[in-house]
Amino acid sequence: MLTLFIVEKLSDSPLIEVDGDEAHHAIKVLRIKSGEEILISDGNGNWVRASVENIDKKSFTAKVLERGSREPRTPKLVVVQGIPKSDRIKEAIEILVESGVDLIIPWQADRSISKWQKDSLTKWQSTAIAATKQSRRFNVPEIVEELSLSQLLEIESETSAILVMHESATKKLSEVVTSKFAELSEIVIVIGPEGGISGAELELLQGAGAEIVGLGPEVFRSAHAGGAALSAVSALIGRW
């Protein structure tokens, strides 16, 4: 499997130069060699398969062998993630990215233990980029600033569906999500924090038309539930 590197911009040149942190990691950690084939992407769907040509101390160049572009998929898969405990944040983001999320919205829920900090967005984005490379994705998932529940509900549209994962649900996810969901513009999955979603929050979500659904009799960790939900939804709409 070819190693993937993410760059800010993918030029039309037959030779691509990679520098900065990506080059440092490639040269010092991975110890790439001339002639080695790699993948390079701009994180927006555009990619090249290339052969390493020249390796300097702080950069390397690669000759383009093949180009391609991966268009954004529909429906857009959005996960509203109740902010997990600090030691679980990295794990949660990695699982979401590997499971195909398109947009992650951090949510400071009533029962969230950890708080959104000034540098949280940068840290979440950095983790998402690393997970994108590991999972060989060409589209880096978008992460926005933390939003309140009222702000989240304002962006809901008629062509989207909101699915709230909660242990009190009387309906299974598979009873609600059908192949027709593939025709929606986006599917929003709401995951509570470790302490769960409060009664008041559930009322607000249901008032906005959200479906409260269950993922089975087992109780998932907050950091794991999003990945499980994404996997189930992807299978039910025919993406997997």
N, C-alpha and C positions, 0 to 999 in steps of 0.2 A: 504494500500500500504506500502510495507516494505521500511525502510530508507536505502539508499545506502551510503557506506563509500568507499573512494578510498585510497589504500595503494600502496607503491612503488613496493612491491613484494608479490605475493600470494604463500605461501609455500604449500607443499604437506601434511603437518601435519594435523591431525584431529582436532587440536586446532589452531586457528589463533589469534595472539596477535596484537592488534591495539594500537598504542601510538601516541605521538606528537599532532599536532593540531586536527587531527580527533578524537582522544580519548578525548581531552579537550572539544571539541564541543559536543561529545556524552554524556559525564559525567556531565559537568557543564551546558550546554544549553538544550540539549534534555532530560537529566536525564533518560537515559536508565536504564532498570531494568533487573535483572537476569531472564532468561527464555524468554526474548523478542527476536523475530526473526528479523534478519536484513540481508542485502545484503552487500557483500564486493567484491570489484573488484580491479584489478591492473591497470585499465584504458586502457589495451591493449586487451580487449575482454574476459579475463578470470574472472570468478566470482564464488562465493559460496553463498548459503543460509545457514545461521548459527544461532545458538541460544546462546545468551549471557550467559556465565558461571560465570566468576569472574570479579569483578569490583574493581580496585584499585584507588588510587588518580590520577595517571597520565596515566593509561592504562587499558585495559580490554581484556579478552580473550573470544572467541566464539567457540562453537563446530560446526564443519561442518556437515550439514544435506544433502546438495546437491551441486554438482559441475557442471559447464558448461563452454562453451566457445563460443563466438560469433565471427565468421570470418568477416574480413573487407568486405564491400559490394562493388560491381561494378555496374555501373561505379562509380569512386571516384568523389564526389561532392566538388568542390573547389570554394571558393568565394574570389575574389580579392576585398577587401573592401577599398574604398577611405577613408582615416582616417577621422572620423567624429569629430565634436566638442567634447571637453573633457567631457562635461556633457552627451554626448550621446554614448560614447564608450562602457560603461558597458551594456547599453540597446541593442546596436547592436550585441555584442558578445553573449549575452543571447539568443536573437531571432535566431541567426544563429545556435547555438548549439541545441536549441530546435527543429529547423526545419531540422536537420539531416546533417549539414555540416561535411565534413571529414577533410578539410584543409582550414585554413583562412590565406590569404596573405595580410597583411597591405600594403596599397599603398599610397605613398606620391604624390598625384596627383597635377597638376598645381594649382588647385583651393582649395586645402586642407587648411583649416584655422589652424587646430592643427598640430603640428610637432611631429615627432617620437623622443622620448627621450631615454636616456640610460636605464631607468628602465621600458620602455613601454612594452617590451616583457614579463617581469616577471608579470606585472600587467594584461596583456591580458591573459596570461596562467592561472593565478590564477582565473580570472573571468570565463574562460572556464571550469575549473575543478568544480567550484561551480555550474555552469549551467548544467554540465554533471550529477552531483549528483541529482540536482533538477528534471531533465528530465529522470532519471533512465536509463542512457546510460552506457554501459560497455566499450565503446571506447571513450577516451578523444580526441577530435579533435586536430590535430596538428596545431600549429601556428608558422610561421617562421618569421625571421627578415624582416623588411620593405624592399621592392624591388622597383626598378625603373621600368618604363614601358618597357624599352628596355630589362631589365633582365627578366621580366615576359614573354615577347614574345620569349625569347631564350629557355624557357622550354616547349613551345608548341610542341606537337607531332602530327603525322598523325592519331593517334587513339583517339584524343581528339577533343572537339568542344569548341569554345569560343563564349559566348553569352554576349553581352553588353547591359545592360538595359539603354535605353535613350529615352527621350520624343520626339526626332526628328524621331524616327523609323517609317518606312512605313509598317513594317511587325509586326504582333502580335506574341508573344512568341509561341502560340499554332499553328501558321502556319509554324514554323520552327522546333520545337521539335516534333518528332514522336516517336513511340515505338521502332524504329530502333536505337535510341540514347542509348538504354539500352545495346547495343552491344559494345559501346565505352569503352575505358579504363578510361576516365575521362571527366567530363563536367565542364568547367570553366565559372563561372558567374562573370561578372565585374560590380561593383557598384561604381559610382562616389561619390565624397564628396558633401557637401551641395551646393557648387557653381556649381556643374555639371562637366561633362567631357568637356575639351576644344576641339576646332576644330582640333588642331594639334594631340591631343591624339586619337581622333576618326579616323583620317586618318591613324595613325600608326596601330591601332587595325584592321581596315578594310584591310589594306595592308597585315596583317598577317592572313587574312582569317576569321576574326571575323564576326559574324552576329549581326547587330544592331537591337534589338527587343524592343517592347513595352509591358508594363504590363497593358495596358488599358488607358482610358482617364484621370484617376486620377494621380496626382503626389505624389509619396511616399517620405517620409523623407529618407535620406541616411541610417539612422539606421534601417529602416523598410523594405526597398526594397529587401535586400538580403533574408530575411525570406520569403517574398511573392514569389520571384523568385524560391527559393528552393522548396517551397510548390507546385508551378505550375509544375515545372520540375519533381518532384517526382511523381505527379499524371500522367503526360503525358508518362513517361517511365514505368509506372506500379508498381512503388515502393510503392505507397500509394493506 
